[in-house]
Amino acid sequence: MKTLVIISHPEIDDSGSQQYLLSSVPQTEDVTIHHLEGTYSASQPIDVEKEQQLLAAHDRILFQFPFYWYSSPPMLKRWQDEVLLEGFAYGKRTHRLSGKEFGLILVVGVPEKEYQAGGREGFAISALTTPFQAIARKTGMEYLKPLVIFQFPYMKEHEKMALLIRYQQMLTGDKSDSLKAREEWIVEQLEQTDRNLLGATGDLVLEEVLSTIEDNRLTLDELEMLLDNM
């Protein structure tokens, strides 16, 4: 699977959250990072053909941006208007994006508790991102569960580390958000670790972690079978 991450952020170099995420992007040909403001200026025309070729060459399309007034920064909105054209993204003749996966990676400055009925914002993120869900529906793409990052500057270190795992799973993992799918992804990443870099102690710790994950999975599978038979 090849993933295209389309980032829209006018001041990405000064963004702690964006730099933190970018520092964890897997070094693989299967992940392409495409920063719109780093490619085009406000007065520069968008190379529509090049952008459409990028979309066609990838299986998962992710929009990554700070949540500005319940929507995206202006460059991403302009990109949508100029690139997702009839005859390419939708229409009677062709649906070049049909069957691909589409998701959002949102950075939000307000606490999560405010995005609900009765909260300061009054609406849930799922409601406010309806236009993007409609894009997926119109183009025939499968809409993924979004990765929403609330108040990054206030996150504790262990929360940031957990975020990196979720982010990398969004880029390279199975579309399923089940516990089993996430476990399988973590095991795959651990098994690819260069053990020569760990040393004897690190290698033992890695084996212990893999063994614990396997034991936990066996226990959960047994419980699931028990519940199915009840």
C-alpha positions as CSV (number, residue, x, y, z in Angstrom):
1,M,0.0,0.0,0.0
2,K,1.3,3.5,-0.9
3,T,0.2,6.5,1.2
4,L,0.2,10.1,0.1
5,V,0.1,12.6,3.0
6,I,-1.0,16.0,1.8
7,I,0.0,18.6,4.4
8,S,-1.4,22.1,4.4
9,H,0.2,24.5,6.9
10,P,1.4,28.0,6.1
11,E,4.0,28.1,8.9
12,I,5.1,24.4,9.1
13,D,8.6,25.1,10.2
14,D,7.3,26.9,13.4
15,S,4.7,24.3,14.2
16,G,5.8,22.0,17.0
17,S,3.1,19.5,16.3
18,Q,3.8,19.2,12.6
19,Q,7.6,18.9,13.1
20,Y,7.0,16.2,15.7
21,L,4.9,14.2,13.4
22,L,7.2,14.6,10.4
23,S,10.2,13.4,12.5
24,S,8.5,10.1,12.8
25,V,7.5,9.5,9.2
26,P,8.8,6.0,8.1
27,Q,11.7,6.2,5.7
28,T,10.1,4.1,3.0
29,E,9.1,4.6,-0.7
30,D,5.6,3.7,0.3
31,V,5.0,7.0,2.1
32,T,5.0,10.3,0.2
33,I,4.9,13.6,2.1
34,H,3.5,16.5,0.0
35,H,3.5,20.0,1.7
36,L,1.3,22.3,-0.4
37,E,2.6,25.6,0.9
38,G,6.1,24.4,0.4
39,T,5.3,23.6,-3.2
40,Y,3.1,26.5,-4.3
41,S,2.8,30.1,-3.3
42,A,-0.5,32.0,-3.2
43,S,0.1,33.5,-6.6
44,Q,1.6,30.4,-8.2
45,P,-0.7,28.1,-10.3
46,I,-1.2,24.6,-9.0
47,D,0.1,21.9,-11.4
48,V,-3.1,20.1,-11.7
49,E,-1.8,17.3,-13.9
50,K,1.1,16.6,-11.5
51,E,-1.2,16.6,-8.5
52,Q,-3.7,14.2,-10.2
53,Q,-0.8,11.8,-11.1
54,L,0.3,11.8,-7.4
55,L,-3.2,10.9,-6.3
56,A,-3.6,8.2,-8.9
57,A,-0.2,6.6,-7.8
58,H,-1.2,6.1,-4.2
59,D,-3.7,3.9,-2.4
60,R,-4.3,5.9,0.7
61,I,-4.8,9.7,0.6
62,L,-4.4,11.6,3.9
63,F,-5.1,15.3,4.5
64,Q,-3.0,16.6,7.4
65,F,-3.7,20.2,8.7
66,P,-4.5,22.4,11.6
67,F,-8.2,22.8,12.1
68,Y,-8.9,26.4,11.0
69,W,-12.4,27.7,11.7
70,Y,-13.8,24.1,11.4
71,S,-12.1,23.6,8.1
72,S,-8.7,23.5,6.4
73,P,-6.2,26.2,5.6
74,P,-7.0,28.1,2.4
75,M,-4.3,26.4,0.3
76,L,-5.9,23.0,0.8
77,K,-9.3,24.3,-0.1
78,R,-7.9,25.9,-3.2
79,W,-6.2,22.5,-4.0
80,Q,-9.5,20.7,-3.7
81,D,-11.2,23.2,-6.0
82,E,-8.6,22.9,-8.7
83,V,-7.5,19.3,-8.5
84,L,-10.6,17.2,-7.7
85,L,-12.2,17.9,-11.0
86,E,-15.1,16.3,-12.8
87,G,-13.8,13.7,-15.2
88,F,-11.0,12.8,-12.8
89,A,-12.3,12.6,-9.3
90,Y,-16.0,12.1,-10.1
91,G,-18.4,12.2,-13.0
92,K,-19.9,9.8,-15.6
93,R,-16.7,9.1,-17.4
94,T,-14.2,8.2,-14.8
95,H,-13.6,7.9,-11.0
96,R,-9.8,7.7,-10.7
97,L,-10.0,7.8,-6.9
98,S,-12.6,5.2,-6.5
99,G,-11.6,2.4,-4.2
100,K,-8.8,4.3,-2.5
101,E,-8.8,5.2,1.2
102,F,-9.1,8.7,2.5
103,G,-8.5,10.1,5.9
104,L,-7.8,13.2,8.0
105,I,-5.0,14.0,10.5
106,L,-6.2,17.1,12.4
107,V,-4.4,19.3,14.9
108,V,-6.9,21.1,17.2
109,G,-6.0,23.7,19.7
110,V,-9.1,23.3,21.8
111,P,-9.7,20.6,24.4
112,E,-11.5,17.5,23.2
113,K,-14.3,18.0,25.8
114,E,-15.4,21.2,24.0
115,Y,-16.2,19.4,20.8
116,Q,-19.6,17.9,21.9
117,A,-23.1,19.1,22.5
118,G,-22.9,21.4,25.5
119,G,-19.3,22.1,25.0
120,R,-17.9,25.4,23.9
121,E,-17.7,24.4,20.3
122,G,-21.2,22.8,20.4
123,F,-20.5,20.1,17.7
124,A,-18.5,16.9,17.5
125,I,-15.5,16.6,15.2
126,S,-17.4,14.0,13.2
127,A,-20.1,16.6,12.5
128,L,-17.7,19.4,11.6
129,T,-15.8,17.2,9.1
130,T,-18.9,16.2,7.2
131,P,-17.7,18.0,4.0
132,F,-14.6,15.8,3.9
133,Q,-16.8,12.7,4.4
134,A,-18.9,14.0,1.5
135,I,-15.7,14.2,-0.6
136,A,-15.0,10.6,0.1
137,R,-18.5,9.6,-0.8
138,K,-18.6,11.6,-4.1
139,T,-15.2,10.3,-5.3
140,G,-15.8,6.7,-4.2
141,M,-13.1,6.6,-1.6
142,E,-13.4,4.8,1.7
143,Y,-13.4,7.3,4.6
144,L,-11.1,6.3,7.5
145,K,-11.5,7.1,11.1
146,P,-9.6,10.4,11.5
147,L,-6.6,10.9,13.8
148,V,-7.4,14.0,15.9
149,I,-4.7,15.6,18.0
150,F,-6.1,17.9,20.7
151,Q,-3.8,20.5,22.3
152,F,-0.5,19.1,21.3
153,P,1.6,21.6,23.4
154,Y,-0.1,20.3,26.6
155,M,0.4,16.6,25.9
156,K,2.7,14.6,28.3
157,E,5.7,12.8,27.0
158,H,4.0,9.3,27.1
159,E,1.0,10.8,25.3
160,K,3.2,12.1,22.5
161,M,4.9,8.7,22.2
162,A,1.5,7.0,21.9
163,L,0.6,9.6,19.3
164,L,3.6,8.7,17.2
165,I,2.5,5.1,17.1
166,R,-1.0,6.1,16.1
167,Y,0.4,8.4,13.4
168,Q,2.7,5.7,12.0
169,Q,-0.2,3.3,12.0
170,M,-2.3,5.8,10.1
171,L,0.4,6.0,7.5
172,T,1.3,2.4,7.1
173,G,-1.1,0.2,9.0
174,D,-4.2,-1.7,8.1
175,K,-7.3,0.4,7.7
176,S,-9.0,-1.6,10.5
177,D,-8.8,0.2,13.9
178,S,-9.4,-3.0,15.8
179,L,-7.1,-4.0,18.7
180,K,-6.0,-7.1,16.9
181,A,-5.0,-5.0,13.8
182,R,-3.0,-2.6,15.9
183,E,-1.3,-5.5,17.8
184,E,-0.3,-7.1,14.5
185,W,1.1,-3.8,13.2
186,I,3.2,-3.3,16.4
187,V,4.5,-6.9,16.2
188,E,5.5,-6.4,12.6
189,Q,7.4,-3.2,13.5
190,L,9.2,-4.9,16.4
191,E,10.2,-7.9,14.3
192,Q,11.8,-5.6,11.8
193,T,14.0,-4.0,14.4
194,D,17.7,-4.3,13.8
195,R,18.7,-6.4,16.8
196,N,22.4,-5.5,16.3
197,L,21.6,-2.0,17.5
198,L,19.9,-3.2,20.7
199,G,22.6,-5.1,22.5
200,A,22.0,-8.1,24.7
201,T,19.8,-6.4,27.2
202,G,17.7,-4.6,24.5
203,D,17.3,-7.9,22.7
204,L,15.9,-9.6,25.8
205,V,13.5,-6.7,26.4
206,L,12.3,-7.0,22.8
207,E,11.7,-10.7,23.1
208,E,9.8,-10.2,26.4
209,V,7.5,-7.6,24.8
210,L,6.8,-9.9,21.8
211,S,6.0,-12.7,24.2
212,T,3.7,-10.6,26.3
213,I,1.8,-9.4,23.3
214,E,1.4,-13.0,22.1
215,D,0.2,-14.2,25.5
216,N,-2.3,-11.3,25.8
217,R,-3.7,-12.1,22.3
218,L,-4.1,-15.8,23.2
219,T,-6.0,-14.8,26.3
220,L,-8.3,-12.4,24.4
221,D,-9.0,-15.0,21.7
222,E,-10.0,-17.5,24.4
223,L,-12.3,-15.0,26.0
224,E,-13.8,-14.2,22.6
225,M,-14.5,-17.8,22.0
226,L,-16.0,-18.2,25.5
227,L,-18.4,-15.2,24.9
228,D,-19.4,-16.6,21.5
229,N,-20.4,-19.9,23.1
230,M,-22.4,-18.3,25.9
